[in-house]
Amino acid sequence: MSQMLRKCAGLVFILCLALAGAAAQTATTPADPKIDAIAQDVLQKTGVPSASVAIVKDGKIAYIHAYGDANLASKTPATPAMRYSIGSISKQFTATGILLLQEQGKLSLDDKVAKFLPDLTRANEVSIRQLLSHTSGYQDYWPQDYVMPEMLQPTTARHILDKWAKIPLDFDPGTKWQYSNTNFVIAGLIIEKAAGMPLLQFLTQKIFSPLGMTSVLNIDQEKLTASDPTGYMRYALGPLRPSPKEGKNWLFAAGELAMTAQDLAKWDISTIEQRVLKPESYRQMQSDVTLKNGVATGYGLGVGINSRGGHRNISHGGEVSGFTSTNTIFPDDRAAVVVLTNQDAVGASGVIAQRIAETLFQAAQSGTSKETEMAKQILAGLQHGKIDRSLFTDNANFYFSDQTLQDFASSLGPLGAVQDFTQSSENLRGGMFARNYRAKAGNKTLNISTFWMPDGKIEQYIVTGRE
């Protein structure tokens, strides 16, 4: 179960779908050509059988759709009502369970593991916080992207810890970051000891039932049903083949959940609205954990922490046998993107989410369509060595010397007319609006970096090739 953190941004839509109460109603929204084109293109290029997509906009589910085949043998189309294994996205639910127990006064993030499991290696030195942030030093019991022979047989959480959490640590606690599923098996057992009930019973009572997440299935104990997707794998570039199922208890607290994309989107909405935890708990969960030397890890408690184009995002990927997934939440923008796929050891879910991400905030930028059209026309003029100097500041006009204009024309002119021109991001920089655009001309994709003064004049217009 490898780590698959995906840094994404998402998409603006016209249509919004109201949440269907507590019932597990799942309906496909009207097709959106942009999303359809992205999903279908990635599935076609990667050969991944299917993808289920859910998108949150303005704190509501705005788009739900499934693509491809859930079962290749029967050619059963994927539907949004189908549950996919979400793999390590499950970790944020385990982390939330720990934070809920901290709010109840039953434990603290700074408690040492020895308080609950004293027989583990250096348990009196490793904190619960270090478990959830992957800074403990406990060795990962499943770093592979395939199922080993031992994992085909049933096991217990205690067996996993006896084999992987009683050997020397890979590093001193808090000194390095290393993704480890073992950390979350330990955290799951701590929840059971502190809560006095099985992990899934606790999570169901505190999270799934209150949020109306009625599709959730514990695949650590049960297989997905015939009405859910089949998980697939591939050897090299060979044909897709049904993947093996892990034995019982190997996924405990680290990757045991399956659900619909819609139910995962409900969870994302609860995170945006801070409905399950107190604000301070969300702050702890979503804060970048630093190592003892001060280096940031890019990871919080069960979630990755990132910022792209000025938009804070909380993200995690997941992988278990036959399935990969990506979930990205933009709390400040009240948006989220969920992509679930039924093939392992492949990055299709992240690619789909990433491409959706590139168009997410376009309509939210302060740059108007008039300004985008102006930027496009400037590029068209530069392809012919022409420029309207009244649009630019003195600094920019200095940049656009005769030699500059000649180089623009000789390098960009042969590409032909601009076929696509979109704004990709916006930030503030030096008192100006820093707006980036992406353009396509011929067989080349271009990046355009611009700075706009408050009075509307352009201080910078730089074109580079997109790698």
N, C-alpha and C positions, 0 to 999 in steps of 0.2 A: 504494500500500500504506500506508494511513494508520495511525497509531498508534491502537490500541483497547484501552487499559488499562481493565480492569474491576475495581472494588473489590467483592470478594464475601466472604461468609461462607457456610457450607454446611450439611449435613443429617445427622441421626442416624438410623440404620437398625437394624432388628432382624436382618436377614439379612446374612451375610457370605459372600463367594465366595473360595475359595482360588485363588491364582495357579496357572495351568495349566502350570507348568514352563517350559521353553524353547520349547515348541511354540506355534504361533500360534493356539491354540484360543481362540475367542471365542464365548461363549454368553450369551444373555439371561438375567438373573436374574429370579426371580418378580416380577411387577409390584408396585410400591408406589403406592398410590392418591394419596399426596401429590405424589410426583414426577410421576406421570402427569398429574395435574390441572394442575400448573404448566406442564409442557412442552406439553401439548395446548392449553392456554389461550393461551400466547404464540404458538404456531404459527398458531392460528386467528385471533388478532387481528392479527398482522403479515403473514400470508400466506406466510411463509417455508416452503419445501417440506418440509424435514426437519431433525431434530436427532439427534445421537448423544451420549449422556450416559454418563459413567463417574464414580463417586464412590468415594473412598478413606476408610475409617474404621478407626481403630486400626492404621494401617500396612498394611492389606490392601484389595484391591478388594472393595467391599461391594455395588455396584450397577452394572449395565451394561444399557442399554436404548436402543433407537432408535425414533424416532417420525416419522410422515409418509412422504412419497414421495421416494425417491432420484432417480427419473426420472419426470417428469410425463407424457411422451408414452406411455410403456409402463405407467404407474401401478405401477412397481416399488416395493414397500415398502422403506424404509430398514432395514438390519440392523446390529448391532454389528460385524460382520465387515468392513464397508465402510470404506475409507480416505477421509478428508477432508483437503483442504489445510489446514494449520494456520497459514499465513502467518507473521506476525512472531513467533509463539511459537518459530519456528526460531532466533531470535536468542539464546535462552538456551543452545542447543547450541553455537553459534559462540563465545559467551562462555566456555562450559565448555572448549572446545578451547584457547582462549588460556590459561586457568588451568592446564590439564594441561601445556601446554608450559612455563609458568612453573615448575611443580613439577619438571619435567625439567631446568631450568636453561637452556633454549634461548631464553628471552626474559624480560622483566620487564614488568609493567603500566606501569612508569614509563619504559620505553624510549620514545624518540621514534620517530615514524613513519619518519623519515629513515633509521633503521637498516635498514629493509627496502624502503622506497619513497621514495627521496630526491627524486624529481622532482615530488612533490605540493606544493601550496601550503603554505608555512610548516611543512613536514614536520619541521623541526628544532625546532619549538615544541610541536607536538601530540603528546600521549602516547597510548599504547595504551589506558590507563585512560579517557582522555577520549573515545576512539572508542566504547568499550563503554557509556559513561554518557551519550552524546549531548550532551557539553559541548565538542566539538571545534571547532565552527564550520563544518564542511564542509556544504555545501548538500545538501538532500534531493533525490535524482533522481526520486522518485515520491511526491509528497504527495497526488496525486489519487486519488479513489475510482473511477476508471475507467481503461481501457487506452487510451493515446494511440496515434496511428498508428505512430509510430516503434517502439513497444513490441510491435507485432505481428510485427516482423521480428527475426531472430536478432541478437544482439550479443555482446560479450565484456566481461568485467569491466574489462579495460584501457580499453575504449571509454567505459564509464561513468565511470571515474576521469578520463580525458582531458577529458571534457566537464563534469563536475561537481566534480572535486577538484583542478583546476588553475586555477580561477577564484578571485577573492578570497573569503576566509572571510566568513560572515555576521556573525561577531563574534569578538572575541579569545578564544583558547582558555581555557576554564574560567570565563568571565564570564557565560554564559547557558546555559540548557537548551533545546535544540530537537531534536525527534525527526528523525532523518535515516537513511534506509536506506543512504546512501552510506558512513556510518561502518562498517557491517558488511560491505560489499563490500571495503573496505580491510582490515578485520580478517580476512576470509576469505583474502585473498591473503597476508597475513602468516602465517597458519597454514600455508598451502601452502609458503611459503619456509622457515619454521622447521622444519616436520615433514618436508619433502622428499617429500611425496606429495599427491595431490588431497584437497581438503577432505572430501568424502564418504567417501573411503577411510579417512581418519584418524578421522572421527567413528564410522564403522561399527566399526572395530577397537577403539576405546577406549570407546564408549558403547553403540551399538545392539546389537552381538552379545553383549557380556557381560551386558546386561540382558534379553536375549531379546526385543528389539523387532523382530520379524521382518517386520512389515508395512510398515516405513518405505520410502517411495519418494521419489526425487528428481524432483519435477515440473519442475525447471528443464531436465531433459533428456528426460523421458518424460511422456506424458499419463497421467492416471488411466485405468483400464481400463473396459470396458463393465460390469463387475460392481461398480464404484464409483459414487458419486453423480455426477450431472450438476450443474455449477455454473450458477447462474441470476443474472440481474439484472433490474431493473425500471426503466422510464422513467416518472418521476413516479408516478401511481397506476395506470399501465397494466398489462397482463398480464405475467406472468413470461416471460422469454425466455432461452434458453441464452446464457451469457456467452462472450466470446471468450477464447482462450488466449494468454497472453503468449508472445512469442518466446523461444527458448532463451537462457539465460544472464542474463536480466534479474532473476532472483530470487536469484542466487548469494549464499549466506551470510546473506541478509537475510530470506528467506521461502520457501525452496526445498523444504520438507519436507511430505509427506503421510503420514498413518498412521491407525490406528484409535484411537478414544477409549481403548480398553483399553491400547494400547501407550504412549500419552501418560500414562496413569495409572501404568504401570510406572515411567516416568521420574520421576513425582512421588514415588512410594514411594522410589526411590533417593535423591532429594533429602532426603526426610524422614530416611532412615537414613544419609545422608552416605556413600554407597557408592562414588561415582565420584571425588570429590575429597577432599583432606585437609580437616579442620575449618577451618583457617585460610583456605583457598581459598573455602569456602562462606561464611565470615564476610565476606570481601571482596566476594563476589558479591552478598550479601544486605544489605550496609550502604548506607544512604542517602548518596549522593554529594552533597557540598556545593560550592557555587560559591566563587569566590575571596572574595566578600563575606560568606561564611558562611551564605547562604541554602540550605536543604535543597531538593533537587530532587524527592524522592519516587521516585527511581529509583536502582537499583544498577548492576550490570553485566549488561545484557540482560534485566533484570526490574524490575517496579515494586515498590516497598516501601510497605506500608501497615499500619495497625492498626485493627481495627474491633471495638468492644465488648471491648477487651482482648485480642483474638486477632490475633497477628502474621500477616500473609499476604504471600506472594510471588506476584505475579500478572502476567499479560500477555495481551493480546488479539492477534488476527491477522486480516489481510485480504489476500487476493489475488483475482484476477478469479473471481467466482462463489462465493466462500467467505468466511465469517467464523467466528471461534472465540474462546473464552475459556478460560484455564487458571489456576486459583488454588490455591495450596498453603498449608496452615496447618502449618508444620513443628513448632511446639510442641505442637499438638493431634493430630499424626499423621493429618491429614485433607487431602483435596483434592477439587476439583470440576472436571470437564472437560466442556465443552459445545462441540460442533462443528456448524456449520450450512452449508447449501449455497445461500446467497444472499449477494451482496456488498453493501456500502454500507448495512448495516442492523444494528441493535444487538440482535437477538433472542438471540444467544448470551449476551450480557452480562445481559440481562433475566432469562433462565432461570436463569443462575448466581446472579444477585442474589436472586431469589425463593427459590431453594433455600437460598441463604445465610442468609436471614432465619430459617430454621427449624433450621439446622445444630446449634447448640449448646444447644438448649432442654433436652434431657435431661441435659446435662452441668452445668447450673447447680446451685448448691447450694440454691437455692430449691426446696422440695419441691412436689409437686402440692397438698398441703394448704395451703401458703402461697399458691399461685396461686389456689386456690379461695377462700381468704379475701379476697384482693385483688379477685376478681370479685364476691363478695358485698358488699364495701364499696361498689363502684361501683353495684351494684343499689340499695343503701340510699340512696346519695347522690342517685340519680335521683328519690327521693321525699323528699329533705331530711332523711334519717335517718342517724344514726351511732352506733356503739357506742364511746363514748369510752374504755372500758377497754382498747381495742386500741391506743390512741395515747399518745404522750408528751405532756408538758405543752405543749411548743412546738407540736406538731401540733394539740392541742385549742384552743390560742390561735388558730391559723390558721383553724380551722373555727368561725368566729363565726356568729351568726344570719344575717348578711348573706351570708356565704359559702355556707351551706347553702341559702339561698333561691335564690342564683344557680345553684348546682349543679342544684337541682331544676327551675328554670324553663328552663334551657338543655339539660339532658340528659334530663329526664323525657319530653318529647315525642318523643324518638327511639325510644322503645319498648324492649323487652327486649334485653339483650345477647345477640347470636347467636354470637359467637366471642370468646375471651379467651385470649391466649397470652403467655408470657414471651418477650421478644425479645433481651434482653441482661442482663448482670450485671457490675458492677465494684465495687471497693472505693472508698469515698469518706468521708473524715473518720471512719474507724473503724467505718463502717457498710457494709451491703450495699446498693449502689445497683442496684435491679432495675427494669427498664423492661418494660412490657407494652403489647400492642396489642390493642384491642378494636374490635368492630364492633357498631353499634346503628343500626337503620334504614339510611339511606343514608350514614352517617357512620362514618369510621374515626378512632378516638381513640388518643392516646398517653397512657400513665399512667406517671409518674415517681415511684418510691417509694424511700425510705430506711428500712432495717430495722436497728434496734439489735441488738447481740449477744444481748440478753435476749428478742428477738422482738417488741418493741413498735415501732410505726411512727412515724417522725419526720417523714416527708413523704409526701403523697399528692396529687399535682398532675395534673390532667387538661387536656390540650390537644387541639385538632384536628390531625389529620395532614394535612400539605400534600401 
